[in-house]
Amino acid sequence: MTVTRPTPDDERGGRTPAPARPARDLMPDPVRPARDLTPAPARLVRDFFDRPAHQVAPDLLGRVLVHGPVALRITETEAYGVPGEDPASHTYRGRTARNAVMFGPPGHLYVYFTYGMHFCANLTCLPEGIGSGVLLRAGEVISGAERALARRTAGSGRVVKHDDLAKGPARLAVALGFTREHNGLDACVSGSLPQSPQSPGSSEILELSVLEGEPAAPSSIRSGPRTGVSSAQETPWRFWIDADPTVSPHRPHVPRRR
């Protein structure tokens, strides 16, 4: 008869210990980057624009206007009133094919062509059917400066100072890439398309929004006559941030020689 001698482990009543883990298994898990819990910048809602233009215009100062890769801090605006009351407004004599967007819902982009060479951009105000808006006169480019500069210079090699990238409504429209095809974009919702179809070879339609930003302190806001208007010249509905280098100079209307 063969007697099997117990092993030391059997004598202790224990199990054979598991093999030691390789050193690499004892290494701590790699550190994962912390999640960015910073809330996304808030977009201005439609109710913000559903007010008289002369109230919206100063409240837009310090807000951030974004179109695709370019963003700017708004530093100068002008308000334009309702039909029959403000002779300087495009809506003064009522609705036309050109100004139809101004009679739509508030918070939309109204782009028009002027002097046969420039586009200018406005944000519509008041409820649908009334016809009012705020002209975006100037801003400080805070993101996408290279893209804005490329649009401003168009390969000409001209030197454009940073403060001048969006100083004035026509320069602002160029820096942000606004053309006639952007007329009717909704700034209050994502994925907006213009109210009229694009024409072949037209400009790229990018996401448009107005973010809360840091509203200008009331003590820094100035107001005065609007620039270059031939009617209601003394109405103090031009608003700007005092001493900001991106604000455009005021120019009174000069009658054209016939």
Secondary structure by P-SEA (a helix, b strand, c coil): ccccccccccccccccccccccccccccccccccccccccccccccccccccaaaaaaaaccbbbbcccbbbccccbbbbbcccccccccccccccccccccccccbbbbbbcccccbbbbbbbbccccccccccccccccccaaaaaaaaaacccccccccccccccaaaaaaaaccccccccccccccccccccccccccccccccccccccccccccccccccccccccccccccccccccccbbbbbccccccc
